[in-house]
Amino acid sequence: MIAPGVQYTPVLHFVSAASQSDKGHIVNQDNSGSKEEHNESIPFWRVILSVIQASFGVQNKKNLERDFAKGKFLAFAIAAFIFTAMFVLGLILVVKLVLA
């Protein structure tokens, strides 16, 4: 409930990381005032590490924002598929070793 005389204005603080970094283009500005754009992407080993961290729930917000800003969906989908397959095969192997 809002107190009498207080104006309520809803404010949305959600801004996607992609819009903050100009969809993967990082803009650097030096002392002379000129702007330079660099299209940086995340190396695949970093994508795999990020998928592993996210699957166990230990990824921090900074990495999450970096992944959404610079990462490509296909790379994350492939890494997630590889991780899931290896995880399931690992579980099958452990169960077979225990039951043997």
Secondary structure, 3 states (H helix, E strand, C coil): CCCCCCCCCCCCCCCCHHHHCCCCEEEEECCCCCEEEEECCCCHHHHHHHHHHHHHCCCCHHHHHHHHHHCCHHHHHHHHHHHHHHHHHHHHHHHHHHHC
